Amino acid sequence: MENRFFVDSKHLSPEALKKKHQLETDPSSRKNHMEYLPWMEKIESDVCKNVMEQMNSFDCLKYTKKDVKTALEHETCTIEDFKALLSPAAEPFLEQMAKRARLETSKHFGNTVYLFTPLYIANYCENYCVYCGFNCYNRINRMKLSMEQIEKEMKVISDSGMEEILILTGESRAQSDIKYIGEACRLARKYFRMVGLEIYPVNTDEYKYLHECGADYVTVFQETYDEKKYEQLHLLGAKRVWPYRFDAQERALMGGMRGVAFSALLGLSDFRKDALASALHVYFLQRKYPHAEMSLSCPRLRPIINNSGINPLDVHEKQLCQIICAYRIFLPFVGITVSSRESAQFRNGIVKIAATKVSAGVSTGIGDHESKYSGRESDGQQGDEQFEIDDNRSLDKMYKDISDEGLQPVLNDYLYV
């Protein structure tokens, strides 16, 4: 495992330091990452098998320039074509890929770009994921917003003009239980037309409850589809159970959610294989649930508190652009989100080619929207951020920049009747 992922340990108590060191150095001290915990629901599905067979057999070096040219000539992109477009052989064809991706985006989405903002309501976490600022061994300012504080934050965001919100928590059932998240969804319905969730994976009945509370869609990052690397990076907590996380989107759809979003965190493992698996996860689920709205994100690693050395060392912007273009060509109907992890310059460019959704007015901290949106000092405690963002443009600035590019910013396109 690469040492660059580990957070600074100087702030830990002797007991915590000992436990952390044991988890990092002694694999036998960790629970089996493929074994379900007693409360975790198992579902019968062949999606995981199909995805993993394709990913494990993917040899990106076997594809040639001829394979890439053939893929770009096909009207419909097959799985083999998609593999070729993700391969190193496709790098010299990035301009051609961008032209094809732009055509597909225009055909299915017009010139629209959707805007949303995330709202972190708690940063307590019970997992030890060594690359994440929220992990339980990282000493940060922890906070859980009360319903009064959540509503205050939501009103500030709503007053800015935003109509879609993504509610996030750290992965702690003890601090952020389903009832707490459900109440936050009910509040969000007062202020927003679209409500998304990015929380710990839950069972089908819990997704059903959250949908009834007002949630429209669920985002789950698999982080990496590489089972071995996943085991090395997720050392403690429910998140360690790889297959339960994999099936989260399908359980959400079974629970009635209108849409689901998928992602790997590029830079944790072989980014080409993770990109392939992310898109195939969508591809195979889309065939089982053709009514569902599905989208892909493509985040890269970002620095965190107590470890500024965490960066996507092997995933550069050119490679990220290649992945996003390949996504669009392979899955022309799927939404593609590019978050504020990326620079304003990159996001301004990629929305003209393949991305269809971007965040604006972003904070990854807890309880600080009033200070960030109004410039006034907060009158209460604030929780530390999950990671550093790169693009901190406000909604107004993002709206203007998108319009200046000749695109149409969209705040909402869904009405309940």
C-alpha positions in Angstrom: 0.0 0.0 0.0 1.2 3.5 -0.8 2.2 5.5 2.3 0.9 8.7 0.7 -2.6 7.6 1.6 -2.1 7.5 5.4 -3.1 10.5 7.6 -0.7 12.1 10.1 -0.8 10.0 13.3 0.7 12.5 15.7 -2.7 13.6 17.1 -3.9 10.1 18.1 -4.1 8.7 21.6 -1.7 5.8 22.3 -4.6 3.3 22.2 -6.0 4.6 18.9 -2.5 4.8 17.4 -1.9 1.1 18.4 -5.2 0.0 16.8 -4.6 2.1 13.7 -1.1 0.6 13.3 -2.4 -2.9 13.8 -5.1 -2.4 11.1 -2.5 -1.1 8.7 0.2 -3.7 9.2 -1.7 -6.9 10.2 -4.3 -8.1 7.7 -5.5 -10.7 10.2 -6.8 -8.0 12.5 -9.3 -6.9 9.8 -12.7 -8.5 9.1 -13.2 -10.3 5.8 -14.1 -7.5 3.4 -16.3 -9.9 1.3 -18.4 -11.1 4.3 -21.7 -9.4 5.0 -22.6 -8.1 8.5 -25.7 -9.6 10.1 -28.0 -6.6 9.3 -26.9 -6.3 5.7 -29.5 -7.3 3.1 -28.3 -9.7 0.3 -30.0 -9.5 -3.1 -30.0 -12.0 -6.0 -28.3 -10.2 -8.9 -26.0 -11.1 -11.7 -24.8 -7.5 -12.3 -21.7 -7.8 -10.1 -20.6 -11.1 -11.8 -21.0 -9.5 -15.3 -19.1 -6.4 -14.3 -16.2 -8.1 -12.6 -15.7 -10.7 -15.4 -15.3 -7.9 -17.9 -13.0 -5.8 -15.7 -10.8 -8.7 -14.7 -10.3 -9.7 -18.3 -9.5 -6.2 -19.5 -6.0 -5.8 -20.8 -5.7 -2.2 -21.9 -2.4 -2.8 -23.7 -3.8 -5.2 -26.2 -5.8 -2.5 -28.0 -4.3 -0.9 -31.1 -4.8 2.3 -33.1 -6.8 0.3 -35.5 -9.2 -0.9 -32.7 -9.7 2.8 -31.7 -10.4 3.9 -35.2 -12.9 1.0 -35.6 -14.6 2.0 -32.3 -15.0 5.6 -33.5 -16.5 4.4 -36.8 -19.2 2.3 -35.2 -22.6 4.0 -34.8 -23.2 2.0 -31.6 -20.3 1.6 -29.1 -19.9 -2.0 -28.0 -18.2 -3.1 -24.8 -15.1 -4.0 -26.8 -15.2 -0.6 -28.5 -15.4 1.1 -25.1 -12.4 -0.9 -23.9 -10.4 0.4 -26.9 -11.5 4.0 -26.2 -10.2 3.6 -22.6 -6.9 2.2 -23.6 -3.5 4.0 -24.0 -3.9 3.5 -27.8 -6.8 6.0 -27.8 -4.8 8.9 -26.3 -3.7 10.2 -29.7 -7.3 10.2 -30.8 -8.6 12.5 -28.0 -9.7 15.2 -30.4 -11.7 12.8 -32.5 -13.2 11.3 -29.3 -14.2 14.8 -28.1 -15.9 15.5 -31.4 -17.9 12.3 -31.3 -18.7 12.9 -27.6 -19.9 16.4 -28.3 -22.2 15.1 -31.0 -23.7 12.5 -28.7 -24.2 15.0 -25.9 -25.8 17.5 -28.3 -28.1 14.8 -29.7 -29.4 13.6 -26.3 -29.0 16.7 -24.0 -29.0 19.6 -26.3 -26.9 22.5 -25.0 -28.1 22.2 -21.4 -26.0 21.9 -18.2 -27.6 21.1 -14.9 -26.6 22.7 -11.7 -26.8 21.5 -8.1 -25.1 22.0 -4.8 -24.1 19.5 -2.0 -25.0 20.0 1.6 -23.0 18.1 4.2 -25.1 17.7 7.4 -22.7 15.6 9.5 -19.1 14.4 9.3 -19.0 11.7 11.9 -17.7 8.4 10.4 -17.2 4.9 11.7 -15.0 3.8 8.8 -11.2 3.8 8.4 -10.8 4.7 4.8 -7.2 5.8 4.6 -7.6 8.4 1.8 -10.7 10.2 3.3 -10.6 13.3 5.5 -13.7 12.1 7.5 -12.1 8.7 8.5 -12.5 7.8 12.1 -8.7 8.0 12.8 -8.4 11.5 11.4 -8.7 14.2 14.1 -10.9 16.9 12.7 -13.7 19.1 14.0 -16.7 16.8 14.0 -20.2 18.2 13.8 -23.8 17.0 13.2 -26.3 19.7 12.3 -29.6 19.9 14.2 -32.8 20.1 12.1 -33.0 23.9 12.9 -29.4 24.3 11.5 -30.1 22.1 8.5 -33.2 24.2 7.6 -31.1 27.4 8.0 -28.5 26.1 5.6 -31.1 25.0 3.2 -32.8 28.4 3.2 -29.5 30.1 2.5 -28.9 27.8 -0.4 -32.4 28.1 -1.7 -32.3 31.9 -1.5 -29.3 31.8 -3.9 -31.6 30.3 -6.6 -30.5 26.7 -6.4 -33.3 24.1 -6.9 -31.4 20.8 -6.6 -29.5 19.7 -3.5 -27.4 16.7 -2.7 -27.5 15.8 1.1 -24.4 14.1 2.4 -23.3 12.6 5.7 -20.2 10.8 7.0 -20.8 7.1 7.2 -22.1 6.7 10.8 -25.4 5.0 11.5 -25.0 5.9 15.2 -24.7 9.7 14.5 -26.7 10.0 11.3 -29.4 7.3 11.5 -32.1 6.8 8.9 -34.7 8.8 10.8 -32.3 11.8 11.0 -31.6 11.6 7.2 -35.3 11.2 6.5 -36.1 14.3 8.4 -33.5 16.2 6.5 -35.1 15.0 3.2 -38.5 16.3 4.4 -37.0 19.7 5.1 -35.3 19.7 1.7 -38.7 19.1 0.0 -39.8 22.6 1.4 -37.0 24.3 -0.4 -35.9 22.2 -3.4 -37.5 20.4 -6.4 -34.8 17.7 -6.6 -33.3 16.0 -3.6 -30.3 13.6 -3.8 -28.6 11.5 -1.2 -25.0 10.5 -0.8 -24.9 8.5 2.4 -23.8 5.1 3.6 -25.4 2.2 1.7 -28.6 0.9 3.3 -31.2 -1.9 2.8 -34.1 -1.8 0.4 -36.7 -0.9 3.0 -34.6 1.9 4.2 -34.2 3.3 0.7 -38.0 3.0 0.4 -38.4 5.0 3.6 -36.0 7.8 2.4 -37.8 8.0 -0.9 -41.1 8.4 0.9 -39.4 11.2 2.9 -38.6 13.0 -0.3 -35.3 11.7 -1.8 -35.3 11.4 -5.6 -32.0 9.7 -6.2 -29.0 8.1 -4.6 -25.3 8.4 -5.3 -22.8 5.8 -4.1 -19.1 5.8 -4.8 -17.7 2.3 -5.1 -14.3 4.0 -4.6 -12.5 1.2 -6.5 -13.8 -2.0 -8.1 -10.5 -3.7 -7.5 -11.4 -6.0 -4.6 -7.8 -6.4 -3.4 -7.0 -2.7 -3.4 -10.4 -2.0 -1.8 -9.4 -4.3 1.1 -6.1 -2.5 1.6 -7.8 1.0 1.6 -10.9 0.2 3.8 -9.6 -1.2 7.0 -12.5 -0.8 9.4 -16.2 -0.2 9.5 -19.3 -1.3 7.5 -17.9 0.3 4.3 -15.2 -2.4 4.3 -17.9 -4.9 3.0 -17.2 -4.6 -0.8 -20.2 -6.6 -2.2 -22.8 -4.8 0.0 -21.6 -1.5 -1.3 -21.6 -2.7 -4.9 -25.3 -3.6 -4.8 -26.4 -0.3 -3.2 -27.7 1.3 -6.4 -29.8 -1.8 -7.2 -31.3 -1.8 -3.7 -32.1 1.9 -4.1 -34.0 1.2 -7.3 -35.8 -1.7 -5.7 -36.8 0.7 -2.9 -38.4 3.1 -5.4 -35.7 5.7 -6.0 -36.1 7.4 -9.4 -32.4 7.6 -10.1 -29.0 6.4 -9.1 -25.4 7.6 -9.6 -22.2 5.7 -9.8 -18.5 6.5 -9.4 -15.0 5.2 -8.7 -12.5 7.6 -7.1 -9.9 7.7 -9.8 -6.4 7.4 -8.6 -7.0 4.7 -5.9 -6.2 1.8 -8.2 -5.9 1.2 -12.0 -8.0 4.1 -13.3 -8.7 2.5 -16.6 -10.2 -0.6 -15.0 -12.2 1.4 -12.5 -13.6 3.6 -15.3 -14.5 0.4 -17.2 -16.2 -1.1 -14.2 -18.1 2.1 -13.3 -19.6 2.4 -16.8 -20.4 -1.3 -17.0 -22.1 -1.1 -13.6 -24.5 1.4 -15.2 -24.7 -0.6 -18.5 -25.9 -3.8 -16.9 -28.2 -2.1 -14.4 -29.7 0.0 -17.1 -30.8 -3.2 -18.9 -32.6 -4.5 -15.7 -34.2 -1.1 -14.8 -34.8 0.7 -18.1 -37.1 3.2 -16.4 -34.4 4.5 -14.0 -32.3 7.6 -14.5 -28.6 6.9 -14.2 -25.5 9.0 -14.1 -21.8 8.8 -13.7 -19.3 10.9 -11.8 -15.6 10.9 -12.4 -13.9 12.4 -9.3 -10.1 12.3 -8.8 -8.4 12.2 -5.4 -8.0 15.5 -3.6 -5.9 16.5 -0.6 -7.4 16.1 2.9 -6.8 17.5 6.3 -3.6 16.0 7.9 -2.4 14.7 4.5 -1.9 17.2 1.7 0.0 14.6 -0.3 -3.1 12.7 -1.5 -3.5 13.6 -5.1 -4.4 11.7 -8.4 -0.8 11.2 -9.2 -1.4 9.0 -12.3 -4.7 10.5 -13.6 -4.0 13.7 -15.4 -6.6 16.0 -17.0 -5.9 14.6 -20.5 -6.6 11.1 -19.2 -9.7 12.3 -17.3 -11.0 13.9 -20.5 -10.4 10.6 -22.3 -12.5 8.8 -19.7 -15.3 11.2 -19.9 -15.4 11.2 -23.6 -15.4 7.4 -23.6 -18.3 7.4 -21.1 -20.3 9.6 -23.4 -19.7 7.6 -26.5 -20.5 4.3 -24.7 -23.5 5.6 -22.7 -25.0 8.4 -24.7 -28.1 8.7 -22.6 -26.4 8.8 -19.2 -25.8 12.0 -17.2 -22.1 12.8 -16.5 -21.2 14.9 -13.4 -17.9 16.7 -13.0 -17.5 18.1 -9.5 -15.7 21.0 -7.9 -12.7 18.7 -7.3 -11.7 19.9 -10.8 -10.6 23.3 -11.9 -12.9 26.0 -13.3 -10.9 25.9 -16.6 -11.4 22.1 -16.9 -15.1 22.2 -16.1 -15.7 25.1 -18.5 -14.2 23.0 -21.2 -15.7 19.6 -20.5 -19.3 20.9 -20.3 -18.9 21.8 -24.0 -18.0 18.3 -24.8 -19.5 15.6 -22.6 -20.4 16.6 -19.0 -24.0 17.5 -18.3 -24.0 18.4 -14.7 -21.8 20.5 -12.4 -21.9 21.6 -8.8 -21.9 25.3 -7.8 -21.6 27.2 -4.5 -19.9 24.1 -3.0 -18.8 23.5 0.5 -17.5 20.2 1.8 -17.5 21.4 5.4 -20.4 21.4 7.9 -22.5 24.4 8.8 -20.7 27.1 6.8 -23.0 28.0 4.0 -24.1 31.2 5.6 -20.6 32.5 6.0 -19.6 31.3 2.5 -22.7 32.7 0.7 -23.2 35.9 2.6 -19.6 36.7 3.8 -20.9 37.0 7.4 -19.1 35.2 10.2 -20.9 32.1 11.4 -22.5 32.3 14.8 -21.8 28.7 15.7 -19.4 25.7 15.4 -18.4 24.4 12.0 -17.2 21.0 11.0 -14.1 20.3 8.9 -14.3 19.5 5.2 -14.0 16.1 3.7 -11.5 17.2 1.0 -10.2 20.3 -0.6 -12.2 21.6 -3.6 -10.6 23.3 -6.6 -13.5 25.3 -8.1 -15.3 27.5 -5.6 -17.5 29.5 -7.9 -20.9 30.7 -6.7 -24.1 29.7 -8.4 -24.4 33.2 -10.0 -20.8 33.0 -11.3 -21.2 29.4 -12.6 -24.5 30.4 -14.2 -22.9 33.3 -16.0 -19.8 31.3 -17.1 -22.0 28.5 -18.5 -24.1 31.1 -20.3 -21.1 32.8 -21.7 -20.0 29.5 -23.2 -23.2 29.5 -25.3 -24.8 26.8 -23.1 -28.1 26.8 -21.2 -27.8 26.4 -17.4 -30.7 24.4 -16.0 -31.7 24.5 -12.3 -34.5 21.9 -12.6 -36.2 19.9 -15.3 -38.6 17.7 -13.2 -42.0 18.5 -11.9 -44.1 16.4 -9.6 -47.8 16.2 -10.6 
